[in-house]
């Protein structure tokens, strides 16, 4: 489902999120532009108890994702990025640089994210050792070199 957020709605909603928020589901919000994701990125640093973030099918690309990655709470246990196939290898590298800080991450869902060998080689070595579930289906461009990095 989607709550049809756009940049105007984002500013009103994200700034009112309680600091005690543990789960944030933004699935299918494809109309949020880079400015709206920046607003969320700014707010994210204050959501210290956030455990689950669902960004499935949000049309994320490097420009939209970059402002959020550095501010994701280190206590995040579940990160769902499935269905965001416009993230380029540099975007995955940015996430890979941050992944070791998530010492309690249990679920990382990257199904249908358009991962290829270059992305996999940048991302896989940084996966947290605490990970229990890794969703990688529908990433058909990962071949032997990419899988070898896992």
C-alpha positions as CSV (number, residue, x, y, z in Angstrom):
1,X,0.0,0.0,0.0
2,X,1.0,3.6,-0.3
3,X,0.2,6.8,1.5
4,X,0.9,8.9,-1.6
5,X,3.4,11.1,0.0
6,X,5.0,14.0,-2.0
7,X,7.5,16.6,-0.9
8,X,4.8,18.9,0.7
9,X,3.3,16.1,2.7
10,X,6.7,14.8,3.7
11,X,7.7,18.0,5.4
12,X,4.5,18.0,7.5
13,X,4.6,14.3,8.3
14,X,8.3,13.6,8.8
15,X,8.9,16.5,11.2
16,X,6.1,15.2,13.4
17,X,7.4,11.7,13.7
18,X,7.9,10.8,17.4
19,X,11.4,10.2,18.6
20,X,10.1,6.9,20.1
21,X,9.2,5.5,16.6
22,X,10.3,1.9,16.1
23,X,8.9,1.1,12.7
24,X,8.5,3.3,9.6
25,X,6.8,1.8,6.5
26,X,7.0,4.0,3.4
27,X,6.4,1.3,0.9
28,X,5.3,2.4,-2.6
29,X,5.9,6.2,-2.1
30,X,7.3,6.8,-5.5
31,X,6.5,10.5,-5.7
32,X,8.9,11.7,-3.0
33,X,11.6,13.7,-4.7
34,X,15.2,14.2,-3.5
35,X,14.2,17.1,-1.3
36,X,11.7,15.0,0.5
37,X,14.2,12.3,1.1
38,X,16.6,14.9,2.5
39,X,13.9,16.0,5.0
40,X,13.6,12.3,6.1
41,X,17.4,12.0,6.2
42,X,17.6,15.1,8.5
43,X,14.9,13.6,10.8
44,X,16.3,10.1,10.7
45,X,19.2,11.0,13.0
46,X,16.8,11.8,15.8
47,X,14.9,8.5,15.4
48,X,17.4,6.6,17.6
49,X,15.1,3.7,18.5
50,X,13.9,3.0,14.9
51,X,14.3,-0.8,14.4
52,X,12.5,-1.3,11.0
53,X,12.6,0.8,7.9
54,X,10.6,-0.2,4.8
55,X,11.5,1.6,1.6
56,X,10.2,-1.0,-0.8
57,X,9.4,0.3,-4.3
58,X,10.0,4.0,-3.5
59,X,11.8,4.8,-6.8
60,X,15.0,5.3,-4.9
61,X,18.2,6.2,-6.8
62,X,21.5,7.5,-5.6
63,X,20.2,11.1,-5.4
64,X,17.3,10.1,-3.2
65,X,19.1,7.5,-1.1
66,X,22.4,9.4,-0.4
67,X,20.9,11.9,2.2
68,X,19.5,9.1,4.3
69,X,22.3,6.5,4.5
70,X,24.6,8.5,6.8
71,X,21.8,9.2,9.2
72,X,20.2,5.7,9.5
73,X,20.0,4.8,13.2
74,X,22.7,2.3,14.2
75,X,20.1,0.2,16.0
76,X,18.3,-0.6,12.8
77,X,17.4,-4.3,12.7
78,X,15.4,-4.4,9.4
79,X,16.1,-2.5,6.2
80,X,13.9,-3.2,3.2
81,X,15.0,-1.7,-0.1
82,X,13.4,-4.2,-2.4
83,X,12.1,-3.1,-5.7
84,X,14.4,0.0,-6.0
85,X,16.2,-0.9,-9.2
86,X,17.6,2.5,-10.0
87,X,20.4,2.5,-7.4
88,X,23.7,2.5,-9.1
89,X,26.9,0.7,-7.9
90,X,28.1,3.9,-6.2
91,X,24.9,4.0,-4.2
92,X,25.5,0.4,-3.0
93,X,29.0,1.4,-2.1
94,X,27.7,4.2,0.0
95,X,25.4,1.8,1.8
96,X,28.2,-0.8,2.1
97,X,30.4,1.9,3.9
98,X,27.6,2.3,6.5
99,X,26.5,-1.4,7.0
100,X,29.2,-2.3,9.5
101,X,27.8,0.2,11.9
102,X,24.5,-1.8,12.1
103,X,25.7,-4.2,14.8
104,X,22.2,-5.7,15.4
105,X,20.9,-5.8,11.8
106,X,18.9,-9.0,11.2
107,X,17.1,-8.4,7.9
108,X,18.3,-6.8,4.7
109,X,15.9,-7.1,1.8
110,X,17.4,-6.3,-1.6
111,X,15.1,-8.3,-3.8
112,X,14.6,-6.9,-7.3
113,X,17.1,-4.1,-6.8
114,X,19.0,-4.5,-10.1
115,X,22.1,-5.6,-8.4
116,X,24.9,-6.7,-10.7
117,X,28.4,-8.0,-10.2
118,X,29.9,-4.6,-9.5
119,X,27.2,-3.7,-7.0
120,X,27.5,-7.1,-5.3
121,X,31.3,-6.9,-5.0
122,X,31.0,-3.5,-3.4
123,X,28.2,-4.5,-1.0
124,X,28.6,-8.1,0.0
125,X,31.8,-7.9,2.0
126,X,30.2,-5.3,4.3
127,X,27.2,-7.3,5.3
128,X,26.8,-7.4,9.1
129,X,27.7,-10.6,10.8
130,X,24.4,-10.4,12.7
131,X,22.3,-10.8,9.5
132,X,19.8,-13.6,9.7
133,X,17.8,-12.9,6.5
134,X,19.2,-11.5,3.2
135,X,16.7,-11.1,0.3
136,X,18.5,-11.2,-3.0
137,X,16.0,-12.8,-5.4
138,X,15.2,-11.2,-8.7
139,X,18.7,-9.7,-9.1
140,X,19.4,-11.6,-12.3
141,X,22.5,-9.5,-13.3
142,X,24.6,-11.0,-10.4
143,X,26.8,-13.6,-12.0
144,X,29.7,-15.8,-10.7
145,X,32.0,-12.9,-9.7
146,X,29.3,-11.2,-7.7
147,X,28.2,-14.3,-5.9
148,X,31.8,-15.1,-5.1
149,X,31.9,-11.9,-3.1
150,X,29.2,-13.2,-0.8
